[in-house]
């Protein structure tokens, strides 16, 4: 007889570790204020496109902290990371969550304000 839990460990091995997104460039240079406005607009509207609000909240929390804490957030929320940079994730019910680069990192052409 096999162990009933033995098949569960395979799923744990395939869990993706979060990594920093690849550098990206916005179509036109933007300021930090513009970037922050784009992020706020995304997070305000994202739950209206489906999925569960608590998962969106967890993804926002993960997007706004360092990688080790982000990993703990998505793991505890039950988020299934499809793309290691968090651009594509799923919840336990199979709902898809897509995050744009601008909520995960800064563009390479961010205008530095003095």
ABEGO torsion letter per residue (X at the ends): XBBAAAAAAAAAAABBBBBBBBBBBBABBBBAAAAAAAAAAAAAAAAAAEEBAAAAAAAAAAAABBAAAAAAAAAAAGBBBABAAGABBBBAAGBBBBBBAAAABBBAABBBBX
